[in-house]
Amino acid sequence: AGLFQKAIGESGAFWETPHGEMKTAANAQTMGIALGTQFNAATLDKLRAVPALQLQTATNWTLATDPSVTNFSPNLDGYVLPEN
C-alpha cells in the first residue's frame, strides 16, 4: 500500500471497439450474467468454478480474433479503467 500513486493500461491494441470506445461496465455485467446462465452458474462463485478451458471456448477469445468484436474484452469500469 502507498507505493503507487497512479497507473496506466498499455498495450491496448485490442481494447477499443471499431467505434473507438471501450465497452461499459454495464455491458460487461450483462454479458457476465448471460455467461453465468449458459453455465447454470447463478452466482459469481459458481461461475469461478467453471474450468478455464470451458470459459475460453464459450467466450471465443483468442489472439487470432479481435476481442473487441468477440464476446469479452476490457471495459470501462470507472475504477480500474476510469476512462477511454
VEXDREN-2710 file (C-alpha; in Angstrom, 1 decimal):
% VEXDREN-2710
k/r/px/py/pz
1/ALA/0.0/0.0/0.0
2/GLY/1.2/3.5/-0.7
3/LEU/3.8/2.5/-3.3
4/PHE/1.9/3.7/-6.4
5/GLN/0.0/6.9/-6.9
6/LYS/-1.2/6.2/-10.4
7/ALA/-1.0/3.6/-13.2
8/ILE/-1.9/3.4/-16.9
9/GLY/-3.1/0.5/-19.0
10/GLU/-0.9/0.0/-22.0
11/SER/-0.6/-2.3/-25.0
12/GLY/-4.3/-1.8/-25.6
13/ALA/-4.4/-2.8/-29.3
14/PHE/-7.4/-4.9/-28.6
15/TRP/-9.1/-2.7/-26.1
16/GLU/-11.2/-0.4/-28.3
17/THR/-14.2/-1.3/-30.4
18/PRO/-14.4/-0.4/-34.1
19/HIS/-16.1/2.9/-33.0
20/GLY/-13.2/3.9/-30.8
21/GLU/-14.9/3.5/-27.4
22/MET/-14.4/0.6/-24.9
23/LYS/-17.4/-1.3/-23.6
24/THR/-19.1/-0.2/-20.5
25/ALA/-19.2/-1.9/-17.1
26/ALA/-22.9/-2.3/-17.6
27/ASN/-22.4/-4.1/-20.9
28/ALA/-19.8/-6.4/-19.3
29/GLN/-22.2/-7.2/-16.4
30/THR/-25.0/-8.1/-18.9
31/MET/-22.6/-10.4/-20.8
32/GLY/-21.4/-11.9/-17.5
33/ILE/-24.9/-12.7/-16.4
34/ALA/-25.6/-14.3/-19.8
35/LEU/-22.4/-16.4/-19.4
36/GLY/-23.5/-17.5/-16.0
37/THR/-26.8/-18.6/-17.4
38/GLN/-25.1/-20.5/-20.1
39/PHE/-23.1/-22.5/-17.5
40/ASN/-26.0/-22.7/-15.0
41/ALA/-23.9/-20.6/-12.6
42/ALA/-26.2/-18.2/-10.8
43/THR/-23.5/-16.8/-8.5
44/LEU/-20.0/-15.4/-9.1
45/ASP/-18.6/-18.3/-7.0
46/LYS/-20.2/-20.8/-9.3
47/LEU/-19.0/-19.1/-12.4
48/ARG/-15.5/-19.0/-10.9
49/ALA/-15.7/-22.8/-10.5
50/VAL/-16.2/-23.3/-14.3
51/PRO/-12.9/-24.7/-15.8
52/ALA/-10.9/-22.0/-17.6
53/LEU/-10.9/-24.0/-20.9
54/GLN/-14.7/-24.1/-20.9
55/LEU/-14.8/-20.3/-20.3
56/GLN/-12.3/-19.7/-23.1
57/THR/-14.2/-21.8/-25.5
58/ALA/-17.5/-20.2/-24.7
59/THR/-16.2/-16.7/-24.9
60/ASN/-14.4/-17.1/-28.2
61/TRP/-11.3/-15.0/-27.0
62/THR/-8.2/-16.0/-28.8
63/LEU/-5.3/-13.9/-30.2
64/ALA/-6.5/-14.9/-33.7
65/THR/-9.7/-12.9/-33.2
66/ASP/-10.3/-9.3/-32.3
67/PRO/-11.6/-9.4/-28.7
68/SER/-13.4/-6.0/-29.2
69/VAL/-15.7/-7.7/-31.6
70/THR/-16.0/-11.0/-29.9
71/ASN/-17.7/-11.7/-26.6
72/PHE/-15.3/-10.3/-24.0
73/SER/-12.7/-7.5/-23.8
74/PRO/-11.6/-5.0/-21.2
75/ASN/-14.3/-2.5/-20.2
76/LEU/-14.5/0.9/-18.6
77/ASP/-15.5/0.1/-15.0
78/GLY/-14.9/3.5/-13.6
79/TYR/-12.4/2.1/-11.1
80/VAL/-9.5/0.1/-12.7
81/LEU/-10.2/1.7/-16.1
82/PRO/-11.9/5.1/-15.4
83/GLU/-11.8/6.5/-18.9
84/ASN/-11.2/5.5/-22.5
END
